[in-house]
Amino acid sequence: MDLKKFYRELIRRNVIRAVLAYLAVAWVLIEFASVILPTFDAPPYLLQGLIYLLAIGLIFWTGFAWVYDLSSEGWIKTPDWEDNTETRAANTRRLNTVIAVSGIMAILLLLAGSFWAGSQWGSPGVHESEKRIAVLPLEPKVAEIDDEYFAYGITDALIQELSQMEEFSVLSLASTQFLEAGILPTTDLYLQVSKDIDYFISGSYEKNGYNLKVTLNISREIDMAAIWSSTYEEDITNAAALWSGIAKDISEILGLGEQQRNRLLEKNLRPVQPETYELYLKGKYYLNKPRVEDWERALVYYQEAVDKNPADAYAYAGLAEGYITLGHNALFPPDGVFPKALAAAKRAIQLDSMNANAWAALSQYHTYYGWDWELAEYAFNRANSLNPNLAYNHYHRSWYLALFGRME
């Protein structure tokens, strides 16, 4: 095939302009639908269906543009010979007008949608009835060589337990860690984070073999005297019951006791194996570091935890989250990393359908790899209902919604 001759024929028949005009109109339709459909709570598959329909229509339109020209008398068959008739010039002008007008309309719709979405940021994201809580990193009473991962892990465990209550708005550990990092209270960063916090929870712990002793304090300000303090002691085997009991007491102190007691009745507080629990904490600690080698190390710990206890839902959920993190963020992720994430997430859900982290991992799998959009939406909502304060679930769900133009 003579490509130069073929290209000249595309120009002569105005196929390229016709395709550009179609894409411009399609862009307007998609922008319009992405604004209108969410207003009526339309399911996401309607917008998806429109995109698929327009993509298929482009194929037929391209063939139609090759065969026909638009004249003042309607559509006429394009002659097979070279011509410079007024029909050709008029057709070109019409297509250029469609392209220009559609482009302007699409840009105006995009700007209008962006301004409207931006105006929603002024709406308060936290209900006035919610208690805003920051859990500061727990400190060991007796410093040991390998304390950092354990302190991080049990602090995160307490945050996760408190986060399951909709009445609490709980900062993630990533946000509260810097509050004890020597930042002066006068700095903008400190003030920005701390000004809206109602309660600060701080404390220390002692670990003697498998025995864990935790002392907690609640204060109104980070440097004020505690308004409540209590000490808890439990075998690590009962770690789930320990954090649940602490959350129950804190909820009672803050006036939410009845809601938390009802939740405790619904929970399955399984005992954990101490060795598996420590491996899980190590995995979580390294997974929250920024380097690929740390994520790979986290996967080793999670896999070892699964090998030691194949019935540990938290270990499987951590494994799924680790594979997702590696597959989505590493420059050259290992082969098969996403299928491994899916298998681990499904196993975690089979073992414990109330595990929010497992549902969050499943939602990320289908957002970035599996592309089962309806299941991704369900998994995001399920994780959010189980843990309304799971920050990274909101983060990835915002990407998912943006993919389909649901900017509101």
C-alpha positions as CSV (number, residue, x, y, z in Angstrom):
1,M,0.0,0.0,0.0
2,D,1.2,3.5,-0.9
3,L,0.9,5.3,2.5
4,K,1.4,8.7,1.0
5,K,-1.3,8.2,-1.5
6,F,-3.6,6.8,1.2
7,Y,-2.9,9.8,3.4
8,R,-3.7,12.2,0.5
9,E,-7.0,10.4,-0.1
10,L,-7.9,10.7,3.6
11,I,-7.3,14.5,3.3
12,R,-9.3,14.7,0.0
13,R,-12.2,12.9,1.5
14,N,-12.1,14.9,4.7
15,V,-11.9,11.7,6.8
16,I,-9.4,13.2,9.3
17,R,-11.5,16.3,9.9
18,A,-14.6,14.1,10.2
19,V,-12.9,12.0,12.9
20,L,-11.8,15.1,14.8
21,A,-15.3,16.5,14.6
22,Y,-16.7,13.2,15.9
23,L,-14.2,13.1,18.8
24,A,-15.0,16.7,19.7
25,V,-18.7,16.0,19.8
26,A,-18.1,12.8,21.8
27,W,-16.0,14.7,24.3
28,V,-18.9,17.2,24.8
29,L,-21.4,14.3,25.3
30,I,-19.1,12.6,27.9
31,E,-18.5,15.8,29.8
32,F,-22.2,16.5,29.8
33,A,-23.1,13.0,31.0
34,S,-20.4,13.0,33.7
35,V,-22.1,16.1,35.2
36,I,-25.7,15.2,34.7
37,L,-25.8,11.4,35.5
38,P,-24.4,11.6,39.0
39,T,-27.0,14.3,39.8
40,F,-29.7,11.7,39.4
41,D,-27.7,9.0,41.1
42,A,-27.4,7.0,37.9
43,P,-25.3,3.8,38.1
44,P,-21.7,4.1,36.7
45,Y,-22.4,1.6,34.0
46,L,-24.5,4.2,32.1
47,L,-21.5,6.4,31.6
48,Q,-19.4,3.4,30.7
49,G,-22.0,2.3,28.2
50,L,-22.0,5.7,26.6
51,I,-18.2,5.6,26.2
52,Y,-18.3,2.1,24.7
53,L,-21.2,3.2,22.3
54,L,-19.2,6.2,21.2
55,A,-16.1,4.1,20.6
56,I,-18.0,1.7,18.4
57,G,-19.7,4.6,16.6
58,L,-16.3,6.0,15.7
59,I,-15.6,3.0,13.6
60,F,-18.8,3.3,11.6
61,W,-18.4,7.1,11.3
62,T,-14.9,6.8,9.9
63,G,-16.2,4.4,7.1
64,F,-19.2,6.7,6.5
65,A,-16.9,9.8,6.1
66,W,-14.7,7.9,3.6
67,V,-17.8,7.2,1.4
68,Y,-19.9,10.4,1.8
69,D,-19.5,14.2,1.8
70,L,-21.9,16.7,3.3
71,S,-23.3,19.2,0.8
72,S,-26.0,21.9,0.8
73,E,-28.3,19.2,-0.6
74,G,-27.4,16.6,2.1
75,W,-25.1,13.7,2.1
76,I,-23.6,12.8,-1.4
77,K,-21.2,10.1,-2.4
78,T,-17.6,11.3,-2.5
79,P,-16.4,11.1,-6.2
80,D,-13.5,8.8,-7.0
81,W,-11.6,11.5,-8.9
82,E,-9.6,14.5,-7.7
83,D,-11.9,17.6,-7.4
84,N,-11.9,21.1,-6.1
85,T,-15.6,21.8,-6.1
86,E,-17.4,24.1,-3.8
87,T,-19.0,21.1,-2.1
88,R,-15.6,20.0,-0.9
89,A,-14.8,23.4,0.4
90,A,-18.2,23.8,2.1
91,N,-17.8,20.4,3.7
92,T,-14.4,21.4,5.1
93,R,-15.8,24.6,6.5
94,R,-18.7,22.8,8.2
95,L,-16.4,20.2,9.8
96,N,-14.0,22.9,11.0
97,T,-17.0,24.7,12.6
98,V,-18.2,21.6,14.4
99,I,-14.7,21.0,15.7
100,A,-14.3,24.5,17.0
101,V,-17.7,24.8,18.6
102,S,-17.5,21.4,20.2
103,G,-14.1,22.1,21.6
104,I,-15.2,25.3,23.1
105,M,-18.3,23.7,24.6
106,A,-16.2,20.8,26.1
107,I,-13.8,23.3,27.7
108,L,-16.7,25.3,29.1
109,L,-18.3,22.1,30.5
110,L,-15.0,21.0,32.0
111,L,-14.4,24.4,33.7
112,A,-17.9,24.5,35.0
113,G,-17.6,21.0,36.4
114,S,-14.3,21.8,38.0
115,F,-15.6,25.0,39.6
116,W,-18.7,23.2,40.9
117,A,-16.6,20.4,42.3
118,G,-14.2,22.9,43.9
119,S,-17.1,24.7,45.6
120,Q,-17.9,21.5,47.4
121,W,-14.6,21.6,49.3
122,G,-16.1,24.4,51.4
123,S,-18.7,21.9,52.8
124,P,-17.6,20.5,56.1
125,G,-16.3,17.0,55.7
126,V,-16.8,16.1,59.4
127,H,-20.2,16.2,61.2
128,E,-20.3,18.4,64.2
129,S,-21.3,15.4,66.3
130,E,-18.1,13.5,65.5
131,K,-15.2,13.5,67.9
132,R,-11.8,14.3,66.3
133,I,-9.1,12.1,67.8
134,A,-5.3,11.9,67.3
135,V,-3.5,8.8,68.7
136,L,0.1,9.7,69.3
137,P,2.7,6.9,68.9
138,L,2.9,4.8,72.1
139,E,6.3,4.8,73.7
140,P,8.1,1.8,75.4
141,K,8.7,2.3,79.1
142,V,11.9,0.4,78.7
143,A,13.7,1.0,75.4
144,E,14.8,-2.1,73.5
145,I,16.7,-2.6,70.3
146,D,13.7,-3.7,68.2
147,D,11.0,-1.6,69.7
148,E,10.1,0.7,66.7
149,Y,8.1,-1.8,64.7
150,F,6.2,-2.9,67.8
151,A,5.4,0.6,68.9
152,Y,4.2,1.5,65.4
153,G,2.1,-1.7,65.2
154,I,0.2,-1.5,68.4
155,T,-0.4,2.3,67.9
156,D,-1.9,1.5,64.5
157,A,-3.9,-1.3,66.0
158,L,-5.5,1.1,68.4
159,I,-6.2,3.6,65.6
160,Q,-7.8,0.9,63.5
161,E,-10.1,-0.1,66.4
162,L,-11.2,3.4,67.1
163,S,-11.6,4.1,63.3
164,Q,-14.4,1.6,63.0
165,M,-16.8,4.0,64.8
166,E,-18.5,6.5,62.5
167,E,-18.8,8.9,65.5
168,F,-15.0,9.2,65.6
169,S,-12.9,11.0,63.1
170,V,-9.4,9.5,63.7
171,L,-6.2,10.8,62.2
172,S,-4.0,8.1,60.6
173,L,-0.7,7.3,62.1
174,A,1.1,8.9,59.2
175,S,-0.5,12.2,60.3
176,T,0.1,12.0,64.0
177,Q,3.7,10.7,64.0
178,F,5.2,14.1,63.3
179,L,3.5,15.6,66.4
180,E,6.2,14.1,68.6
181,A,9.0,14.7,66.2
182,G,10.3,17.9,67.7
183,I,8.1,20.3,65.7
184,L,7.5,23.5,67.6
185,P,3.8,24.2,68.5
186,T,4.2,27.6,66.8
187,T,4.8,26.2,63.3
188,D,2.1,26.3,60.7
189,L,2.2,22.5,60.1
190,Y,1.6,21.8,63.7
191,L,-1.2,24.3,64.1
192,Q,-2.9,23.1,60.9
193,V,-3.1,19.5,62.1
194,S,-3.8,20.1,65.7
195,K,-6.4,23.0,65.7
196,D,-9.4,20.8,64.9
197,I,-8.5,17.9,67.2
198,D,-10.8,17.4,70.1
199,Y,-8.8,14.8,72.0
200,F,-5.2,13.6,72.1
201,I,-4.5,10.0,73.2
202,S,-1.0,9.3,74.3
203,G,0.6,6.5,76.4
204,S,3.3,3.9,76.9
205,Y,3.6,0.2,77.0
206,E,5.6,-2.6,78.6
207,K,6.2,-5.9,76.9
208,N,7.4,-8.8,78.9
209,G,7.5,-12.0,76.8
210,Y,3.9,-12.4,75.6
211,N,2.5,-10.1,78.3
212,L,1.6,-6.6,77.2
213,K,0.8,-3.7,79.6
214,V,-0.5,-0.5,78.1
215,T,-1.1,2.8,79.9
216,L,-3.2,5.4,78.1
217,N,-4.0,9.1,78.7
218,I,-6.6,11.4,77.1
219,S,-6.1,15.1,77.0
220,R,-7.7,18.1,75.4
221,E,-4.4,19.5,74.2
222,I,-1.2,17.7,73.5
223,D,0.7,19.5,76.3
224,M,-2.1,19.6,78.9
225,A,-2.8,17.3,81.8
226,A,-4.8,14.2,81.2
227,I,-8.5,14.2,81.8
228,W,-8.5,10.4,81.9
229,S,-5.9,7.7,82.4
230,S,-6.0,3.9,82.6
231,T,-3.7,0.9,82.5
232,Y,-4.5,-2.4,80.7
233,E,-2.7,-5.7,80.9
234,E,-3.3,-8.6,78.6
235,D,-1.6,-11.6,77.0
236,I,-0.8,-10.9,73.3
237,T,-2.9,-13.9,72.5
238,N,-5.9,-11.7,73.3
239,A,-4.7,-8.6,71.5
240,A,-7.9,-8.2,69.6
241,A,-9.9,-8.2,72.8
242,L,-7.4,-5.8,74.4
243,W,-7.8,-3.1,71.7
244,S,-11.6,-3.6,71.5
245,G,-11.9,-3.2,75.3
246,I,-9.8,-0.1,75.2
247,A,-11.9,1.4,72.4
248,K,-15.0,0.6,74.4
249,D,-13.7,2.5,77.5
250,I,-12.6,5.5,75.4
251,S,-16.0,5.6,73.7
252,E,-17.7,5.6,77.1
253,I,-15.5,8.5,78.3
254,L,-16.3,10.4,75.2
255,G,-20.1,9.7,75.5
256,L,-20.4,7.0,72.8
257,G,-20.6,3.9,75.1
258,E,-23.8,2.4,74.0
259,Q,-22.9,2.4,70.3
260,Q,-19.5,0.7,71.0
261,R,-21.1,-1.9,73.3
262,N,-23.4,-2.9,70.4
263,R,-20.5,-3.2,68.1
264,L,-18.6,-5.4,70.5
265,L,-21.5,-7.9,70.6
266,E,-21.2,-8.2,66.8
267,K,-17.5,-8.7,66.7
268,N,-15.6,-12.0,66.5
269,L,-12.7,-11.4,68.8
270,R,-10.5,-14.4,67.8
271,P,-7.3,-15.1,69.8
272,V,-4.1,-14.6,67.9
273,Q,-0.8,-16.5,67.9
274,P,1.9,-14.3,69.4
275,E,4.5,-15.2,66.9
276,T,2.1,-14.6,64.0
277,Y,1.0,-11.3,65.5
278,E,4.6,-10.0,65.8
279,L,5.2,-11.0,62.2
280,Y,2.1,-9.1,61.2
281,L,3.2,-6.0,63.0
282,K,6.6,-6.2,61.4
283,G,5.0,-6.5,58.0
284,K,2.8,-3.5,58.6
285,Y,5.7,-1.5,59.8
286,Y,7.8,-2.1,56.7
287,L,4.9,-1.8,54.3
288,N,4.4,1.8,55.5
289,K,7.9,2.8,54.5
290,P,8.5,4.5,51.1
291,R,11.0,2.1,49.5
292,V,10.4,-1.0,47.3
293,E,12.9,-3.1,49.3
294,D,10.9,-2.3,52.5
295,W,7.7,-3.5,50.8
296,E,9.4,-6.7,49.7
297,R,10.6,-7.2,53.2
298,A,7.0,-6.6,54.5
299,L,5.8,-9.4,52.1
300,V,8.3,-11.8,53.6
301,Y,7.0,-11.2,57.1
302,Y,3.4,-11.4,56.0
303,Q,4.0,-14.7,54.1
304,E,5.8,-16.1,57.2
305,A,2.8,-15.1,59.3
306,V,0.5,-16.9,56.8
307,D,2.7,-20.0,56.9
308,K,2.6,-20.1,60.6
309,N,-1.1,-19.6,60.9
310,P,-3.1,-20.2,57.6
311,A,-6.3,-19.1,59.4
312,D,-5.1,-15.5,60.2
313,A,-7.3,-13.1,58.2
314,Y,-5.2,-10.1,59.2
315,A,-2.0,-11.7,57.8
316,Y,-3.7,-12.5,54.5
317,A,-5.1,-8.9,54.3
318,G,-1.6,-7.6,54.9
319,L,-0.3,-9.9,52.2
320,A,-2.9,-8.6,49.8
321,E,-2.2,-5.0,50.6
322,G,1.5,-5.6,50.2
323,Y,1.1,-7.1,46.8
324,I,-1.2,-4.3,45.7
325,T,1.4,-1.7,47.0
326,L,4.2,-3.4,45.1
327,G,2.3,-3.9,41.9
328,H,0.8,-0.4,41.8
329,N,3.9,1.6,42.9
330,A,7.0,-0.3,41.9
331,L,8.7,0.7,38.6
332,F,9.1,-3.0,37.6
333,P,6.7,-5.1,39.7
334,P,7.3,-8.9,39.8
335,D,5.2,-11.0,37.5
336,G,1.9,-12.3,38.9
337,V,1.8,-9.8,41.8
338,F,-1.8,-8.7,41.2
339,P,-3.2,-12.2,40.9
340,K,-1.4,-13.0,44.2
341,A,-3.1,-9.9,45.7
342,L,-6.5,-11.1,44.6
343,A,-6.0,-14.6,46.1
344,A,-4.8,-13.2,49.4
345,A,-7.7,-10.7,49.6
346,K,-10.3,-13.3,48.8
347,R,-8.8,-15.7,51.4
348,A,-8.9,-12.9,54.1
349,I,-12.5,-12.2,53.3
350,Q,-13.4,-15.9,53.5
351,L,-11.7,-16.1,56.9
352,D,-13.2,-12.8,58.2
353,S,-15.8,-10.9,56.1
354,M,-15.6,-8.0,58.6
355,N,-11.9,-7.2,57.7
356,A,-12.0,-3.8,56.2
357,N,-8.4,-4.0,54.9
358,A,-9.2,-7.1,52.9
359,W,-12.1,-5.4,51.2
360,A,-9.9,-2.3,50.5
361,A,-7.3,-4.5,48.9
362,L,-10.0,-6.2,46.7
363,S,-11.3,-2.8,45.6
364,Q,-7.8,-1.7,44.6
365,Y,-7.2,-4.9,42.7
366,H,-10.2,-4.3,40.5
367,T,-9.5,-0.6,40.1
368,Y,-6.0,-1.1,38.8
369,Y,-5.9,-4.6,37.4
370,G,-9.1,-6.7,37.5
371,W,-11.4,-3.9,36.1
372,D,-14.6,-5.4,37.5
373,W,-16.0,-1.9,38.2
374,E,-19.1,-3.0,40.0
375,L,-17.2,-5.3,42.4
376,A,-14.6,-2.5,42.9
377,E,-17.4,-0.1,43.9
378,Y,-19.0,-2.7,46.2
379,A,-15.6,-3.4,47.9
380,F,-14.8,0.3,48.4
381,N,-18.2,0.8,50.0
382,R,-17.9,-2.3,52.1
383,A,-14.4,-1.3,53.4
384,N,-15.7,2.2,54.2
385,S,-18.7,0.9,56.1
386,L,-16.5,-1.4,58.2
387,N,-13.8,1.3,58.8
388,P,-15.0,4.9,57.9
389,N,-11.6,6.3,58.8
390,L,-9.5,4.0,56.6
391,A,-7.5,6.8,54.9
392,Y,-6.0,4.9,52.0
393,N,-9.4,3.4,51.1
394,H,-10.7,7.0,50.6
395,Y,-7.6,7.9,48.7
396,H,-7.9,5.0,46.1
397,R,-11.7,5.4,45.9
398,S,-11.2,9.1,44.9
399,W,-9.0,7.9,42.0
400,Y,-11.7,5.3,41.1
401,L,-14.4,8.0,41.0
402,A,-12.2,10.4,39.0
403,L,-11.7,7.7,36.4
404,F,-15.4,7.8,35.6
405,G,-15.8,11.6,35.9
406,R,-17.8,11.5,39.2
407,M,-16.1,14.6,40.4
408,E,-18.8,15.5,43.0
